[in-house]
Amino acid sequence: MPRKVSYEQALVTDRWISFDPLDNEIIARLFKKDIREGEEKLMLAVLADAIEHFQKYALSKDEKRRKLFQEAEEWFLEKDSDQLFSFEYICDVLQLRPDYIRKGLLSWKAKQHFFEAHRAGGGKLVKMPVSHTSVGRSKTA
């Protein structure tokens, strides 16, 4: 069965490191790219985990799960944090808009609480006509 050899092992020959100084820049770029991609994957996993906890446990009655929701919510709402894996830093690295995500999550949460309150109270949802205002239309149209 073929054995997988890591890049570091390929540089070592008879316990001596075979290294061309001209390769230093190329190797540095390769490792930085691998690290960057790994960090981005980790950041994306942290974000996905927080979103999952936020949505999965928003209405939980269980204390442990409710705490997971609260921690996720606090993490999303925290601004100007200097922590490496803060929500805003992750969004910056992944080129996402944190305020847009916050707004979406809070809107989702409000809808979940609204529907849960109506389910628990036995209330019925009633369709009501909504008047629309026309912006930029003339009154003669």
Secondary structure, DSSP 8 states (H G I E B T S, - for coil): ------HHHHHEETTEE---GGGHHHHHHHHHHHHHHHHHHHHHHHHHHHHHHHHHSTT--SHHHHHHHHHHHHHHH--S---TT-HHHHHHHHT--HHHHHHHHHHHHHHHHHHHHHHHHT------------SS--TT-
